[in-house]
């Protein structure tokens, strides 16, 4: 294995000087937490007022982190990534809609995305959120009342509502199985996660008999998720299906801790980052130890965790493109990981959201907050971009220096 996440030439080969300088400006801005705090509060409001900020957002943060406003616009990004051996996980990035009509529309959109992905050579997965198909309050009710999870419930209306959610998920997974496209079901807040897990396991039991189509997502910043991974594997073996797991560290830490304090229950979040890192790496090792029964997606921006997964594959003599392991990072971040993994022959994707700017604002605001709050993330991105710009400038300088007057005559 000859891989280095410090190789910026590989990392940014797909970006022009102008694009790199634009990314440098954006990450520099994100380095000021006060600016991000003000921006993330004002932007959604300003978008609603109709002020002409659409173009500014499109040319900056939207361009950095989103594939386009329409499914068709993502094709250009997908084609560029494909030239460097990088695949795509498509995500219809519309959030926060409510109502049966919206849920049915989202279902149709997810199926449209699957059908599109099936026509492309480098889109093996799509990503979906159950909160795009179900009312948040319904999920919370199901999470809090064990009797509802057993199907015994007094309110026929809510039974019918949950049945419609199951039908939507089945319709999506059925098309995905027919088209051979993986469905990654996102993790949610802990207080609605239980019904999401149960629905995902139900779909796995139906569709993961011969190969893995449906994947659950576990957030290892929760102290119970390593155990949940092992429990899920036990259930999969008992029920005779293969397990699909996407491993992430997590996305709702502050919200989780605040709610636990407010409601007076123990926080589900790990005591510290070291515990999260330990469980994440243990989850990688567990999945690779059982790679014939578990298909795993290492969805991480942590260089050590990605390197660990790559090293474990090598130690076990497994192919870098083993069908049961895949790496992924968000579009616009950690190119040093993605493109260097691809260069070394690993199966790796960029998670590529798309949707109208107004609708993907929640996603963009999370990216801004994540980059300003995650220790060292913005600094690491900036240092790599600056390193590559300096390398390119040095290369140009050498070229000019080597072009002697005699050669010009």
Secondary structure by P-SEA (a helix, b strand, c coil): ccccccccccccccccaaaaaaaaaaaaaaccaaaaaaaaacaaaaaaacccaaaaaaaccccccccccccccaaaaaaaaaaacbbbbccccccccccaaaaaaaaaaaaaaaaaaaacccccbbbbbccccccaaaaaaaaacccccccccccaaaaaaaaaaaaaaaaaaaaaaaabbbbbbbbccccaaaaaaaaaaaaaaccccccccbbbbbcccccaaaaaaaaaaaaaaaabbbbbbbbbccccaaaaaaaaaaacccccccccaaaaaaaaaaaaaaaaaacccbbbbbccccaaaaaaaaaaaaaaccccccccbbbbbccccaaaaaaaaaaaccbbbbbccccccccaaaaaaaaaaaaacccaaaaaaaaaaaaaaaaaaaaaaaaaaaccccccc
